[in-house]
Amino acid sequence: MEPMTLAIALGAIIGAMLALTGAGGGVLAIPLLVFGLHLPVQQAAPVGLVAVGLAAALGATLGLRQRIVRYRAAGLIGVAGMLVAPLGVFMAQRLPNRPLLAAFALVLIYTAWRMLKRPPPSRQSPVAVPCHVSHADQRLTWTLPCARALAGTGLISGLLSGLLGVGGGFVIVPALTRYTDLDMRSVQVTSLAVIALVSLSGVSAAAWHGSLPWAVALPFALGAVLALLLGRQLAGKLNAARLQQAFAWFSLGVAALMLARAAGWVVS
């Protein structure tokens, strides 16, 4: 398969994961680019961010039209993430490839472990979470603990986005689920809005550093956007729990390969 066609096909996998879960796209993008297109992590990370960011922006726009994006929460998390994403890019350009591979594999293992954990028997009551939806106007009730929790989520997401090229959805979705009582559809599209903002910052910083290969990034992003549009049509027809488990086990296998490559046992 020629490189451009392969890039589109691999990008389609990322778009499908974003459409079905609201997260997971960036987590898969780096392994696909490292093993499929043989890019170093320093180049794979911003390429992944281009695809994840564009696909997430499209998904968030569609969510805004449906009025299910919590744009104030997304703005707070996104701005916090945008502030530190360039720091992650700066660090990534100065770290060797193997430690970055190992770090990403550990992130992947953690993500898979979180997905394989059993969900809590019941959601927390609105009083128990820092950010809860008001019964009067259906808006999030803002408090200092709520703002602190969401801003902290943005800082972690932004740093990982710049450093490892993950959009941050695997951090944002669990955080919104833990700190708010939003329904899952709103959590997913709000996560996509944040991913789009944070990715914009990371991509801009990578382009400034000259570490973004556009010849790979653009077809990869095209595949992601097309697959996201198709995946939205299929999302309601698939078993979300089974899909999550399959993704988690696949992630563990990919993490093992990345650790082996970081250790020098796998060359390509």
C-alpha positions as CSV (number, residue, x, y, z in Angstrom):
1,M,0.0,0.0,0.0
2,E,1.4,3.4,-1.0
3,P,2.2,5.8,1.9
4,M,-0.7,8.3,1.3
5,T,-3.3,5.5,1.1
6,L,-1.9,3.9,4.2
7,A,-2.0,7.2,6.0
8,I,-5.7,7.7,5.1
9,A,-6.5,4.2,6.2
10,L,-4.7,4.5,9.5
11,G,-6.3,7.9,10.1
12,A,-9.7,6.3,9.6
13,I,-9.1,4.1,12.6
14,I,-8.6,7.2,14.7
15,G,-11.7,8.9,13.5
16,A,-13.8,5.8,14.2
17,M,-12.5,5.6,17.8
18,L,-13.3,9.3,18.4
19,A,-16.8,8.9,17.0
20,L,-17.6,5.8,19.1
21,T,-16.0,6.7,22.4
22,G,-15.2,10.5,22.5
23,A,-11.7,9.4,23.4
24,G,-9.0,6.9,22.4
25,G,-8.1,8.5,19.1
26,G,-4.8,10.0,20.2
27,V,-3.9,7.0,22.2
28,L,-4.1,4.8,19.1
29,A,-2.6,7.4,16.7
30,I,0.9,7.2,18.0
31,P,1.3,3.4,17.8
32,L,-0.2,3.4,14.3
33,L,2.1,6.1,13.1
34,V,5.2,4.5,14.8
35,F,4.6,1.0,13.5
36,G,2.6,1.7,10.3
37,L,4.5,4.7,8.9
38,H,7.8,4.3,10.9
39,L,7.8,7.8,12.3
40,P,9.7,8.7,15.4
41,V,7.5,9.7,18.4
42,Q,8.7,13.4,18.0
43,Q,7.0,13.4,14.5
44,A,4.1,11.0,15.2
45,A,2.9,13.1,18.1
46,P,2.0,16.3,16.2
47,V,0.7,14.3,13.2
48,G,-1.7,12.5,15.6
49,L,-2.7,15.8,17.0
50,V,-3.6,17.2,13.6
51,A,-5.9,14.3,12.9
52,V,-7.4,14.1,16.3
53,G,-7.9,17.8,16.5
54,L,-9.7,18.2,13.2
55,A,-11.9,15.2,13.8
56,A,-12.7,16.3,17.3
57,A,-13.5,19.9,16.1
58,L,-16.0,18.4,13.6
59,G,-17.6,16.2,16.3
60,A,-17.8,19.1,18.7
61,T,-19.4,21.4,16.0
62,L,-22.1,18.7,15.4
63,G,-22.6,18.5,19.2
64,L,-23.0,22.3,19.4
65,R,-25.7,22.1,16.8
66,Q,-27.5,19.6,19.0
67,R,-26.9,21.8,22.1
68,I,-25.2,19.1,24.1
69,V,-21.7,20.6,24.4
70,R,-21.0,22.3,27.8
71,Y,-19.0,25.1,26.2
72,R,-18.1,26.9,29.4
73,A,-16.6,23.8,30.9
74,A,-14.9,22.9,27.6
75,G,-13.5,26.5,27.5
76,L,-12.0,26.3,31.0
77,I,-10.4,22.9,30.4
78,G,-9.3,23.8,26.9
79,V,-7.7,27.1,27.9
80,A,-5.8,25.4,30.7
81,G,-4.6,22.7,28.3
82,M,-3.6,25.1,25.6
83,L,-1.4,27.0,28.1
84,V,0.8,23.9,28.9
85,A,0.6,22.0,25.6
86,P,3.6,24.0,24.1
87,L,5.6,23.0,27.2
88,G,4.9,19.3,26.4
89,V,6.0,19.9,22.8
90,F,9.2,21.6,24.0
91,M,10.0,18.7,26.3
92,A,9.3,16.1,23.5
93,Q,11.8,17.7,21.1
94,R,14.5,17.4,23.7
95,L,13.9,13.8,25.0
96,P,15.2,10.6,23.3
97,N,12.8,8.5,21.3
98,R,13.0,5.3,23.4
99,P,12.0,6.9,26.8
100,L,9.1,8.6,25.0
101,L,8.0,5.2,23.6
102,A,8.2,3.7,27.1
103,A,6.2,6.6,28.6
104,F,3.5,6.3,25.9
105,A,3.3,2.6,26.5
106,L,2.7,3.2,30.2
107,V,0.0,5.7,29.4
108,L,-1.6,3.1,27.1
109,I,-1.5,0.5,29.8
110,Y,-3.1,2.9,32.3
111,T,-5.9,3.7,29.8
112,A,-6.6,0.1,29.1
113,W,-6.7,-0.7,32.8
114,R,-9.2,2.1,33.4
115,M,-11.4,0.7,30.6
116,L,-11.3,-2.8,31.9
117,K,-12.3,-1.8,35.4
118,R,-15.9,-2.4,36.2
119,P,-18.0,0.8,36.2
120,P,-19.3,2.0,39.5
121,P,-22.6,0.4,40.5
122,S,-24.3,3.9,40.4
123,R,-23.4,7.4,39.5
124,Q,-22.7,9.8,42.3
125,S,-25.5,12.0,43.4
126,P,-25.4,15.7,42.2
127,V,-24.5,16.8,45.7
128,A,-21.4,14.6,45.8
129,V,-19.7,15.9,42.6
130,P,-18.0,19.3,42.4
131,C,-19.9,20.3,39.2
132,H,-23.6,19.4,39.0
133,V,-26.4,20.4,36.7
134,S,-28.9,22.8,38.1
135,H,-32.5,21.5,38.0
136,A,-33.6,25.1,37.4
137,D,-31.8,26.0,34.1
138,Q,-29.9,22.7,33.3
139,R,-26.6,24.6,33.5
140,L,-23.5,23.5,35.4
141,T,-23.4,25.1,38.9
142,W,-20.0,26.7,39.2
143,T,-18.0,26.6,42.4
144,L,-14.4,26.9,43.3
145,P,-13.9,23.1,43.7
146,C,-15.6,22.7,40.3
147,A,-13.3,25.2,38.6
148,R,-10.3,23.7,40.3
149,A,-11.1,20.2,39.2
150,L,-11.8,21.2,35.6
151,A,-8.7,23.4,35.3
152,G,-6.5,20.7,36.7
153,T,-7.9,18.2,34.2
154,G,-7.0,20.7,31.4
155,L,-3.4,21.1,32.7
156,I,-2.8,17.3,32.7
157,S,-4.5,16.9,29.3
158,G,-2.5,19.7,27.7
159,L,0.9,18.5,29.0
160,L,0.2,14.9,27.7
161,S,-1.0,16.3,24.4
162,G,2.1,18.2,23.7
163,L,4.5,15.6,25.1
164,L,3.0,12.4,23.7
165,G,0.5,13.6,21.0
166,V,-2.6,12.2,22.8
167,G,-5.6,14.5,22.4
168,G,-6.4,14.1,26.1
169,G,-9.8,12.4,25.8
170,F,-8.7,9.4,27.9
171,V,-8.1,12.0,30.7
172,I,-11.1,14.3,30.0
173,V,-13.8,11.7,29.7
174,P,-13.1,10.0,33.0
175,A,-12.6,13.4,34.7
176,L,-16.0,14.7,33.5
177,T,-17.6,11.5,34.5
178,R,-16.1,11.8,38.0
179,Y,-16.5,15.5,38.6
180,T,-19.8,16.2,36.9
181,D,-23.2,14.6,36.6
182,L,-23.5,15.2,32.9
183,D,-25.0,12.4,30.7
184,M,-22.5,10.4,28.7
185,R,-23.4,12.0,25.3
186,S,-22.7,15.5,26.7
187,V,-19.5,14.2,28.3
188,Q,-18.3,12.8,25.0
189,V,-18.9,15.8,22.8
190,T,-17.6,18.2,25.5
191,S,-14.5,16.1,25.6
192,L,-14.2,16.5,21.8
193,A,-14.5,20.3,22.1
194,V,-11.6,20.3,24.6
195,I,-9.5,18.0,22.5
196,A,-10.0,20.3,19.5
197,L,-8.7,23.3,21.5
198,V,-5.8,21.6,23.1
199,S,-4.7,20.0,19.8
200,L,-4.7,23.4,18.1
201,S,-2.2,24.6,20.7
202,G,0.0,21.5,20.4
203,V,-0.1,21.5,16.6
204,S,0.8,25.2,16.5
205,A,3.8,24.7,18.8
206,A,5.0,21.6,16.7
207,A,4.7,23.6,13.5
208,W,6.7,26.4,15.0
209,H,9.4,23.9,16.0
210,G,9.4,22.5,12.5
211,S,8.6,18.9,13.6
212,L,5.4,18.5,11.7
213,P,5.5,16.5,8.4
214,W,2.5,17.9,6.6
215,A,2.7,15.3,3.8
216,V,1.7,12.6,6.3
217,A,-0.4,14.7,8.6
218,L,-3.0,15.9,6.0
219,P,-4.0,12.5,4.5
220,F,-3.9,11.0,8.0
221,A,-6.3,13.8,9.1
222,L,-8.5,13.3,6.1
223,G,-9.0,9.7,6.9
224,A,-9.9,10.6,10.5
225,V,-12.5,13.2,9.5
226,L,-14.2,10.9,7.0
227,A,-14.3,8.0,9.5
228,L,-15.7,10.2,12.3
229,L,-18.7,11.2,10.0
230,L,-19.4,7.5,9.2
231,G,-18.8,6.4,12.8
232,R,-21.4,8.8,14.2
233,Q,-24.0,6.9,12.1
234,L,-22.9,3.6,13.6
235,A,-22.3,4.6,17.2
236,G,-25.9,4.0,18.3
237,K,-26.0,0.5,16.8
238,L,-23.0,-1.0,18.5
239,N,-22.5,-2.4,22.0
240,A,-20.5,0.3,23.7
241,A,-19.3,-2.0,26.6
242,R,-18.0,-4.7,24.2
243,L,-16.3,-2.0,22.1
244,Q,-14.6,-0.6,25.1
245,Q,-13.3,-4.0,26.2
246,A,-12.0,-4.8,22.8
247,F,-10.2,-1.5,22.6
248,A,-8.7,-2.0,26.0
249,W,-7.3,-5.4,25.2
250,F,-6.0,-4.2,21.8
251,S,-4.3,-1.3,23.7
252,L,-2.5,-3.7,26.0
253,G,-1.1,-5.6,23.0
254,V,0.1,-2.4,21.4
255,A,1.6,-1.2,24.7
256,A,3.6,-4.5,24.9
257,L,4.9,-3.9,21.3
258,M,5.9,-0.3,22.2
259,L,7.7,-1.4,25.3
260,A,9.6,-4.1,23.3
261,R,10.6,-1.4,20.8
262,A,11.7,0.9,23.5
263,A,13.9,-1.9,24.9
264,G,15.4,-2.5,21.5
265,W,13.7,-5.9,21.0
266,V,11.6,-4.7,18.0
267,V,13.2,-2.7,15.3
268,S,10.3,-1.9,13.0
